[in-house]
């Protein structure tokens, strides 16, 4: 397998240099600069390192191939026009760093006040451009590294909770190769970094539930701050999930565990306060923290494409917001539906959606098992996914956006689906074993002499 991955990497690199010679070389340099440290970190994960390394590099090659295709065919606008926005403003920020103050107005236009969102993507793009020059393919390859690295992180999260290699491998393989996760993390969009930071936040929280270490605290704090810079409301949901999980407790209560949980909460609170997050939170809640703003956001999503739904919903009242959850949840989890496949962009999602629809009962079974037997251990995942699922169910009014933002939840849904699959498989194996035992018992009984 290692030889095959190496050969594929060399062939793919040669193809990139041939197809996009102007951008390919520097983009591959960026990819190597970040993929090598990620690989070294994965190589320290213990007995599963060989599988995780192969998974990481396989997922990375797939994303590089998809990203190069999108770049070469100029499909950025087709799949996600935000990439051009980040390119323009990220390049402007780099110009400012290089001393050209005439670009300040452009950067301020995007960043605006402290209540704004998504400014972290500008810093990421500007940093990559500082290495590779203005090169959108390099940003795509950087995101590809993050997307590929998400799969091993999900493996470690699942293994920490269930101690079952089947569950962990299924969840990791799905995170590595599920089409929509590959698509969004191989472009110059912020979806890939967001999903990676979410996975890192959960992994750090799980580690801190067992032992408080400086490395885990720094990993959690870094991931949270990155989320704040990319999509602020997800940051607050993750903080709520972390604090809620530590307050309730992810393991049996003892004086030591309570003290550790208190230390984690206190450290996070002091760090976020010192970094000015509370002040930013006040501005953001003042600007966005009302139902009228949610209603305006939903209307904007409905009007930006022909795939809007629930146009008669009014989120400006509490009853209106709650009434939209059932239909919004159905769209978030299952859209696009077969009767909505009216364009090429929607139609190409059908094979993946069929897989997802078939897998959903496994998710329900795995969730039932988890709540019954692993509730404490999965508290941060459960709290976060429930909060974000309900939030998106309320204010998402566009099928395309719901499909895209579902990727932020899929990596955690896959863990529960993996649990459901393993439960069914083990039940089938148990029935087969019982049938074999019964058959052998009947054969032995038939051989006994009649007295």
HUNORGI-V938750 format. One line per field, one symbol per residue. ss: DSSP state (H for helix, E for strand, L for the rest). phi: phi as a letter, one per 40 degrees, with the letter a starting at -180 (. if undefined). burial: + if it has 16 or more other ideal C-beta (glycine too) atoms within 10 Angstrom, else -. Layout:
ss=???
phi=???
burial=???
This chain:
ss=LHHHHHHHHHHHHHHHHHHLHHHHHHHHHHHHHHHHHHHHHHLLLLLLHHHHHHHHHHHHHHHHHHHHHHHHLLLHHHHHLHHHHHHHHHHHHHHHHLLLHHHHHHHHHHHLLLLLLLHHHHHHHHHHHHHHLLLHHHHHHHHHHHHHHHHHHHHHHHHHHHLLHHHHHHHHHHHHHLHHHHHHHLLLLLHHHHHHHHHHHHHHHHHHHHLLLHHHHHHHHHHHHHHHHHLHHHHHHHHHHHHHHHHHLLLLLLHHHHHHHHHHHHHHHHHHHHLLHHHHHHHHHHHHLLHHHHHHHHHHHHHLLLLELLLLLLLLLHHHHHHLHHHHHHHHHHLLLHHHLLLHHHHLLHHHHHHHHHHHHHHHHHHHHHHHHLLLLLHHHHHHHHHHHHHHHHHLLEHHHHHHHLHHHHHHHHHHHHHHHHHHHHHHHHHHHHHHHHHHHHHHHHHLLLL
phi=.ccccccccccccccccccbccbcccccccdcdbccdccccccbchcccccccccccccccccccccccccccfcdcccacddcccccccccccdccchccccdcccccccgccccbgcccccccccccccbgcacccccccccccccccccccdccccccbfbccdcccccccccbcdccccccbbcbcccdcccccccccccccccccacbccccccccccccccccbacccdcccccccccccccgcadcadccccccccccccccccccccgcccccccccccbcaccccccccccccccacbcagcccbccbccccccccdcccccccbcccdcbccbccccccddccccccccddcccccccccccbbcccbdcccccccccccccccbcbbccccccccccbdccdcccccccccdcccccccccccccccccccccccccccc
burial=----+---+--++--+---+--++-+++-++-+++--++--+--+--+--+++-++++++++++++++-++----+--++-++-+++-++++++++------+--++--++---+-+++++++++++++--+-+++++++++++++++++++++++++++++----++++++++++-++++++++++++++++++++++++++++++++--+---++-+++-+++++++++++++++++-+++-++---+------+--++--+--++--++----+--++--+------+--++--++-++----++++--+-+-----+-++---++-+++-++---------+--+--++--+--+--++-+++-++---+--+++++++++-+++++++++++++++++++++++++++++++++++++----------------------------
